[in-house]
């Protein structure tokens, strides 16, 4: 997950602009330590604000670029693999995770 794990969870509707993203204390160090041990990290995140029309997928992509840069700036070992995004009920991306059915 992203919000509340790597960055501050600001509640719904979430981070709508890249400038709103703030790393949680220790997040970059934790990601760096995992990477240093040879593991790849993948982030899966719900971003229903896109499906609701509150922000765009381009803003989400820019937010993820800022997340990657902030992690590397705080810890040069910190690299994220794919960031998989569910936009919700817009018909473009799958429904939000998890789907326990």
Secondary structure, 3 states (H helix, E strand, C coil): CCECCCECCCCCCCCCCHHHCCECCCHHHHHHHHHHCCCCCCEEEECHHHHCCCCCHHHHHHHHHHHHHHHHHHCCCCCCCCEEEECCCCCCCCCCCCCCC
